């Protein structure tokens, strides 16, 4: 979920980048590993984003540090051409 923390309580939906275990080495993917707090290797796929009702979300799995969030920003930039 990439919605700003201060906005979450005021919104019905949140912005998410979906994760998949289908790792293909795309420039729009950010690899996450158990060292990042994920249960197994996966990628956040910036080509597959969504706005989801908060009720669809389960328990928090992990929080990303500044370096991984910078990778996510780069992947989103690449996916959107911004």
Secondary structure, 3 states (H helix, E strand, C coil): CCCCHHHHCCCCEEEEEEEECCCCCCCCEEEECHHHCCCCCEEEEEEEEEEEEHHHCCCCCCCCCHHHHHHHHHHHHHHHCC
